[in-house]
Amino acid sequence: MPFTRINSKMIEAQIAPGQRVFSQRGAMLAYRGPVTFTPSITGGQGGLMSMIGRRVANEATPLMTVDVPAGPGGPGQTPSGTVMFGHGGHHIHIVDLTGETLYVEADRLLAFEGSLRQGTMFMGSQGGVMGVIRGQATGQGLFTTTLAGKGAVAFMAHGGVIELPIGPRGPVHVDPQAYVAHRGDVRNKLTTALGWREMVGRGSGEAFQLELSGNGMVYVQASEEKL
């Protein structure tokens, strides 16, 4: 049940009985068929304890469950539904996970398949204090959302997204404000390029960089604006 792109800011999902999609509340634009929308308390946020942690940090993003109830259809037919999603006029990027883990902030998630395992990771677990500082520098806060398994994810960005592979050729350096998400076996840390030019106010203004190494992909938006 992959998502289909309508245009750069709208996607469509085909939902059959027994299938489920989680989406950001208020992201439904239109739908056809016997589709139901139910507020999700813990779905997509890694369970109750993860939800509590994010609530304490004021970082939780309300989700809703989108599905089609099982029931008889017409002759030779199986009831199904179609839902169109979009939010705030933001550009939408679709990623098909094949078993790896995607790391993305919850407020960027537009919709994702219910087959994916959802979790929440404390930024301090990736580099201790520097991980927390990195979370603040990128606007991610103290927690980030993880999605693992096989299924499609649609997330939002400003000005579109470019995919940069991370591999043996060396690390990729990204402006923290342009970072959107990453997937795979990736190590990341916040580095500084502070030199004498920055000290006297003649530098590039890119004093902090996010360094990503390992094996995977990083998604970078064409803007330094946060959602």
Secondary structure, 3 states (H helix, E strand, C coil): CCEEEEECCEEEEEECCCCEEEEECCCEEEEECCCEEEEECCCCCCHHHHHHHHHHCCCCCCEEEEECCCCCCCCCCCCCEEEEECCCCCEEEEEEEEEEEEEECHHHEEEEECCCEEEEEEHHHCCHHHHHHHHHHHCCCCEEEEEEEEEEEEEEECCCEEEEEEECCECEEECCCCEEEEEEEEEEEEEECCCHHHHCCCCCCCCEEEEEEEEEEEEEECCCCCC
